[in-house]
Amino acid sequence: MKKTIFLIHFIAISLFLQAQDLTQYVNSFIGTGGHGHTFPNACMPFGMVQMGPVTNNVGWDWVSGYHYSDSTVMGFSHTRLSGTGIGDLSDWLFMPRIGGFTLNWGSNEKPFPSWRSRFSHTNEAASPGYYSVLLSDTKIKAEFTATEHCAVHRYTFPASDSAHIILAPSVPIGTYVGSSASIPWSSMKWENDSTISGFRISFGWVPFRRVYMVARFSKPFFTYQMTSGGKPGWLVREKEHNFLIGSVYFKTKEQEQISVKVGISAVSLDNARANLQAELADKNFEQVHTLAVAAWNKELNKIQIQADDSTKQTFYTAMYHAFIQPNNIADVDGRYRGADFEIATAKNGKYYSTLSLWDTFRAVHPLYSIIQPKVNADIIQSMITHQKVAGILPIWTLWGAENYCMIGNHAIPVITSAILTDTKGFDYEEAYTAMKATSTVIHRGSDWDILDKYGYLPKGIVGESVSKTLEIAFDDWCVAQVAKKLGKMADYDFFRKRSESYKQLYNHQTGFFQPRDKNGNWTAPFSPIDARYSNGFTEANAWQYRWSVQHDIPSLVALTGGNAKFEAKLDSLFSMSSEVIGGQRDISGLIGQYVHGNEPSHHVAYLYNYANQPAKTQKWLTKIWTEMYSNQPDGYAGNEDCGQMSAWYILTTLGFYPVNPATGIFDMGRPFVKKAKINLENGKTFTITANNLSDKNCYVQKIKLNGKVIKDYKINFCDIVAGGELFFEMGK
């Protein structure tokens, strides 16, 4: 019997150590309901293409182009944003049809008559690198898979003399009705009876965004038309217009399949063609899908967990979402279109954009530092290159261009973390030059002259003044640490001093950071639950921003009056009413005034550690982890935000999270799985074991790193990447 038990245990451990098909646990529909703003599209890790359905192209809950509540689809497009709060992209929409041609794409409110089709979720499937749906009105099955720069469509038609595929470069995604990106110009060219090419320019979240496209059909079409400005044109070989829609026609047999291979590029038609040739020339749909699954399994296997299937689904979908964006927008020859809209070449073939840094500096990049160090270094190199062209490091970039969304400049902590942990792959002096310029040179996102004059950002001169002062203080602290490491002590003194500007806005009488005017007076009236932008905060109120001093928590504790008062203030945060004045939709997932649906709160539960109350950190993490995530379409408490909501879940599941994401130090929480193994790029493994873990035994009794007891509830990045074992003894 003992031998049998040992053999079973040995087999289980052996299977755990092997690469697994973890794509089976990814539920691509998590986050497509509620306010998650994700999509079920086929894509590759960090790829340029996200190929899949568009159910609507306007409205806040449709900024990804898809919402699970919908029952009609208007077509399938090649690019998308994952989890954001503002919409754009949806380049080059295709829609298979039978019957008469129409120019109307309809809406959710009035879906018909149009080229839309109804669909049912029972006839829809999605997994990493794959999406399919049966169009109920036409009985056409649409399937998609993707490479990094290309997509493969496969349409299964019924018998028809009027089968056709619509091509619409002029159907963009916007955030609100009437706010869709404008398409000032687009073109299409019928190169031969099986090839179409074209380009479009859009003005949306960023201006002058160009997307070139080449599509090759597996079956010659017998005729085609282009409609510009509402006027149809049969057999016109080439057209340019701001409103351009085309259609290619086939005669099909029952269950006949027509495939389309599509390559895109931001550079040129020749580059779109080269991408297509390099990635799809000799591959069919199944081969491309197989390669996509393999690519995703390689990424997902970087962390292996032992857990029930429901937890695995939520965890590996979080891993999947964390690796969709940023996107490498460099073509196969390394060329890309940069911040100045000019063509440049990346020496390493990588140029990353879709940098949602106000969100992702908190957990995504710390996660990358552990399991994606090469990608993280390439992203940082892209940031440095961006600064050389734009004058500042990225704030929020889309397809290479800056949109200046959100506050602070949180490329700085990402770079700081990499330098302080001795990450290779970029030049530290170049990086520091970019950081210093970003923090001193006047630009659209800066108020340095005002900050230096007053020592804080006054209300009435600067909007969202409290949030901006706090976040700039954090960025300044980061610059100071890099200056110190590189021996630039004058710079260190300047930025260290400026990093204390947050103290100027702490009102000891109210116990909150709050706005002051240019004369130093506290502005009135003031309510800590007031989330209107006019109250001085960004997508939050004073309760939520009270904890945004990640670089100096001991001083924050002291400002509060010591450990006991700090603990009591945290207790109030989690236990008080969730009423918010001037409520914003970004403020979601509330526990008291804690907001898990938006990023400023993500580190807050871990702050009990700093008041010597780690059990309370573990208590609230259990509630957040349990209530704010699920394996359902509404499984995120708010916008998924390009991986940040997912990265919080991943790191917290493992048992640690960075309160200060710029240091390489992770704060201990509690593990939520009995065993996890991190497969590091250096070939080593780091194992997390939670002994005696159960629903009741959810409190940490003791933590050991490689057999040595950890007493300060912290673990260093260097200890993780060196390999070893983190051991939690769990109890009540």
SULJO-V743925 format. One record per residue. SS is DSSP state (2 for helix, 1 for strand, 0 for the rest). NEAR is the number of other ideal C-beta (glycine too) atoms within 12 Angstrom. Layout:
SS/NEAR ; SS/NEAR
//
This chain:
0/7 ; 2/8 ; 2/9 ; 2/10 ; 2/11 ; 2/12 ; 2/13 ; 2/14 ; 2/14 ; 2/14 ; 2/14 ; 2/16 ; 2/18 ; 2/13 ; 2/16 ; 2/27 ; 2/18 ; 0/16 ; 0/20 ; 0/25 ; 0/22 ; 2/34 ; 2/34 ; 2/20 ; 2/33 ; 0/39 ; 0/37 ; 0/43 ; 0/38 ; 0/40 ; 0/49 ; 0/42 ; 0/30 ; 0/32 ; 0/37 ; 0/49 ; 0/44 ; 0/51 ; 0/49 ; 0/48 ; 0/46 ; 1/49 ; 1/47 ; 0/37 ; 0/39 ; 0/40 ; 0/43 ; 0/50 ; 0/52 ; 1/51 ; 1/52 ; 1/47 ; 1/50 ; 1/50 ; 0/44 ; 0/39 ; 0/45 ; 0/30 ; 0/30 ; 2/27 ; 2/37 ; 2/42 ; 0/44 ; 0/51 ; 0/46 ; 0/49 ; 0/37 ; 0/33 ; 0/21 ; 0/36 ; 0/26 ; 1/32 ; 1/46 ; 0/40 ; 1/46 ; 1/52 ; 1/48 ; 0/50 ; 0/50 ; 0/49 ; 0/50 ; 0/50 ; 0/48 ; 0/46 ; 0/40 ; 0/34 ; 0/40 ; 0/40 ; 0/48 ; 0/48 ; 0/48 ; 0/51 ; 1/45 ; 1/46 ; 1/44 ; 1/46 ; 1/38 ; 0/31 ; 0/23 ; 0/19 ; 0/30 ; 0/23 ; 0/27 ; 0/22 ; 0/36 ; 0/29 ; 0/24 ; 0/26 ; 0/14 ; 0/13 ; 0/24 ; 0/19 ; 0/17 ; 0/29 ; 0/39 ; 0/37 ; 1/38 ; 1/24 ; 0/34 ; 0/17 ; 2/26 ; 2/10 ; 2/21 ; 1/33 ; 1/25 ; 1/38 ; 1/35 ; 0/43 ; 0/46 ; 1/36 ; 1/41 ; 1/34 ; 1/44 ; 1/27 ; 1/34 ; 0/22 ; 0/27 ; 0/33 ; 0/27 ; 1/43 ; 1/28 ; 1/44 ; 1/38 ; 1/46 ; 1/45 ; 1/46 ; 0/41 ; 0/36 ; 0/47 ; 1/47 ; 1/53 ; 1/46 ; 1/44 ; 1/38 ; 1/41 ; 1/28 ; 1/34 ; 0/27 ; 0/18 ; 1/26 ; 1/17 ; 1/23 ; 1/36 ; 1/36 ; 1/44 ; 1/46 ; 1/47 ; 1/41 ; 0/47 ; 0/42 ; 0/43 ; 0/42 ; 0/43 ; 0/30 ; 0/31 ; 0/18 ; 0/16 ; 0/11 ; 0/22 ; 0/32 ; 0/39 ; 1/24 ; 1/38 ; 1/24 ; 1/25 ; 1/39 ; 1/33 ; 1/41 ; 1/27 ; 1/31 ; 1/22 ; 1/17 ; 0/20 ; 0/24 ; 1/29 ; 1/42 ; 1/36 ; 1/41 ; 1/35 ; 1/45 ; 1/32 ; 1/37 ; 1/23 ; 0/34 ; 0/36 ; 0/34 ; 0/22 ; 0/28 ; 1/37 ; 1/37 ; 1/47 ; 1/40 ; 1/47 ; 1/41 ; 1/42 ; 1/32 ; 1/35 ; 0/26 ; 0/24 ; 0/19 ; 0/31 ; 0/20 ; 1/24 ; 1/37 ; 1/30 ; 1/38 ; 1/30 ; 1/26 ; 0/17 ; 0/16 ; 1/16 ; 1/22 ; 1/23 ; 1/19 ; 0/18 ; 0/23 ; 0/21 ; 1/22 ; 1/32 ; 1/23 ; 1/27 ; 0/22 ; 0/27 ; 1/40 ; 1/42 ; 1/45 ; 1/38 ; 1/41 ; 1/33 ; 1/35 ; 1/21 ; 1/30 ; 0/16 ; 0/15 ; 0/16 ; 1/23 ; 1/28 ; 1/37 ; 1/34 ; 1/42 ; 1/44 ; 1/48 ; 1/45 ; 1/50 ; 1/44 ; 0/45 ; 0/37 ; 0/25 ; 2/30 ; 2/21 ; 2/36 ; 2/44 ; 2/33 ; 2/26 ; 2/42 ; 2/37 ; 2/24 ; 2/24 ; 2/35 ; 2/37 ; 0/21 ; 0/12 ; 0/23 ; 0/18 ; 2/32 ; 2/18 ; 2/21 ; 2/38 ; 2/31 ; 2/22 ; 2/31 ; 2/40 ; 2/29 ; 2/22 ; 2/28 ; 2/42 ; 2/31 ; 2/26 ; 2/36 ; 2/37 ; 0/28 ; 0/36 ; 1/42 ; 1/34 ; 1/39 ; 1/28 ; 0/28 ; 0/16 ; 2/16 ; 2/21 ; 2/28 ; 2/31 ; 2/30 ; 2/37 ; 2/41 ; 2/42 ; 2/48 ; 2/49 ; 2/45 ; 2/53 ; 2/52 ; 2/48 ; 0/41 ; 0/49 ; 0/50 ; 0/46 ; 1/42 ; 1/39 ; 0/48 ; 0/39 ; 0/39 ; 0/33 ; 0/25 ; 0/22 ; 1/30 ; 1/43 ; 1/36 ; 0/34 ; 0/36 ; 0/19 ; 0/22 ; 0/18 ; 1/26 ; 1/26 ; 1/21 ; 0/30 ; 0/18 ; 0/22 ; 0/22 ; 0/35 ; 0/42 ; 1/46 ; 1/43 ; 0/44 ; 1/48 ; 1/46 ; 2/50 ; 2/45 ; 2/45 ; 2/46 ; 0/51 ; 0/43 ; 0/43 ; 2/52 ; 2/47 ; 2/49 ; 2/44 ; 2/43 ; 2/46 ; 2/46 ; 2/40 ; 0/38 ; 2/31 ; 2/25 ; 2/36 ; 2/40 ; 2/33 ; 2/32 ; 2/48 ; 2/48 ; 2/37 ; 2/47 ; 2/47 ; 2/39 ; 2/36 ; 2/42 ; 2/37 ; 2/24 ; 2/27 ; 2/34 ; 0/24 ; 0/37 ; 0/49 ; 0/50 ; 0/38 ; 1/41 ; 1/46 ; 1/42 ; 0/44 ; 0/43 ; 1/36 ; 1/38 ; 0/33 ; 0/26 ; 0/34 ; 0/38 ; 0/40 ; 0/44 ; 0/50 ; 0/41 ; 2/49 ; 2/50 ; 2/49 ; 2/53 ; 2/50 ; 2/49 ; 2/45 ; 2/46 ; 2/38 ; 2/34 ; 0/37 ; 0/19 ; 0/35 ; 0/18 ; 0/29 ; 0/32 ; 0/21 ; 2/29 ; 2/18 ; 2/24 ; 2/41 ; 2/36 ; 2/28 ; 2/39 ; 2/44 ; 2/33 ; 2/28 ; 2/43 ; 0/44 ; 0/28 ; 0/21 ; 0/17 ; 0/22 ; 0/18 ; 0/35 ; 0/29 ; 0/30 ; 2/29 ; 2/15 ; 2/24 ; 2/35 ; 2/21 ; 2/15 ; 2/26 ; 0/23 ; 0/37 ; 0/41 ; 0/30 ; 0/34 ; 0/18 ; 0/24 ; 0/32 ; 0/23 ; 0/31 ; 2/39 ; 2/48 ; 2/41 ; 2/40 ; 2/45 ; 2/46 ; 2/46 ; 2/46 ; 2/44 ; 2/47 ; 2/49 ; 2/43 ; 2/41 ; 2/47 ; 2/45 ; 2/37 ; 2/35 ; 2/40 ; 2/36 ; 2/24 ; 2/28 ; 0/25 ; 0/13 ; 0/23 ; 2/14 ; 2/15 ; 2/27 ; 2/25 ; 2/17 ; 2/23 ; 2/38 ; 2/25 ; 2/22 ; 2/34 ; 0/39 ; 0/30 ; 2/39 ; 2/39 ; 2/24 ; 2/29 ; 2/44 ; 1/34 ; 1/26 ; 0/16 ; 0/10 ; 0/23 ; 0/23 ; 1/36 ; 1/45 ; 0/38 ; 0/45 ; 1/31 ; 0/21 ; 0/19 ; 0/12 ; 0/16 ; 0/15 ; 1/26 ; 0/27 ; 0/16 ; 0/14 ; 0/29 ; 0/25 ; 0/33 ; 0/31 ; 1/32 ; 0/37 ; 0/25 ; 2/25 ; 2/22 ; 2/36 ; 0/41 ; 0/46 ; 0/36 ; 0/37 ; 0/48 ; 0/46 ; 2/39 ; 2/42 ; 2/44 ; 2/47 ; 0/40 ; 0/42 ; 0/46 ; 0/39 ; 0/46 ; 0/39 ; 0/32 ; 2/35 ; 2/20 ; 2/21 ; 2/39 ; 2/27 ; 2/19 ; 2/28 ; 2/32 ; 0/17 ; 0/18 ; 2/23 ; 2/15 ; 2/19 ; 2/33 ; 2/26 ; 2/22 ; 2/35 ; 2/39 ; 2/24 ; 2/22 ; 2/37 ; 2/32 ; 2/20 ; 0/21 ; 0/16 ; 0/25 ; 0/18 ; 0/33 ; 1/25 ; 0/20 ; 0/21 ; 0/28 ; 0/24 ; 0/37 ; 0/38 ; 0/34 ; 0/37 ; 1/35 ; 1/33 ; 0/28 ; 0/39 ; 1/41 ; 1/41 ; 0/41 ; 0/44 ; 0/45 ; 2/50 ; 2/43 ; 2/43 ; 0/47 ; 0/44 ; 2/45 ; 2/41 ; 2/43 ; 2/42 ; 2/36 ; 2/40 ; 2/37 ; 2/30 ; 0/19 ; 0/26 ; 2/34 ; 2/25 ; 2/32 ; 2/38 ; 2/38 ; 2/26 ; 2/36 ; 2/45 ; 2/30 ; 2/26 ; 2/37 ; 2/37 ; 2/24 ; 2/19 ; 0/37 ; 1/41 ; 0/28 ; 0/28 ; 0/20 ; 0/31 ; 0/28 ; 0/36 ; 1/42 ; 0/39 ; 0/41 ; 0/44 ; 0/50 ; 0/51 ; 0/49 ; 0/49 ; 2/50 ; 2/50 ; 2/45 ; 2/44 ; 2/47 ; 2/47 ; 2/44 ; 2/48 ; 2/44 ; 2/42 ; 2/46 ; 0/45 ; 1/47 ; 1/42 ; 0/44 ; 0/38 ; 0/37 ; 0/47 ; 0/40 ; 0/33 ; 0/33 ; 1/31 ; 1/42 ; 1/40 ; 1/39 ; 0/47 ; 0/44 ; 0/41 ; 0/41 ; 0/35 ; 0/28 ; 1/31 ; 1/40 ; 1/32 ; 1/38 ; 1/31 ; 0/27 ; 0/26 ; 0/18 ; 0/10 ; 0/19 ; 1/28 ; 1/38 ; 1/34 ; 1/42 ; 1/32 ; 1/37 ; 1/22 ; 0/21 ; 0/33 ; 0/16 ; 0/13 ; 0/11 ; 0/21 ; 0/29 ; 1/29 ; 1/38 ; 1/22 ; 1/24 ; 1/38 ; 1/25 ; 1/32 ; 0/19 ; 0/13 ; 1/15 ; 1/17 ; 0/28 ; 0/16 ; 0/17 ; 0/33 ; 1/30 ; 1/39 ; 1/28 ; 2/35 ; 2/23 ; 2/28 ; 2/39 ; 2/28 ; 0/22 ; 0/22 ; 1/25 ; 1/28 ; 1/41 ; 1/31 ; 1/40 ; 1/22 ; 1/29 ; 1/19 ; 0/16
//
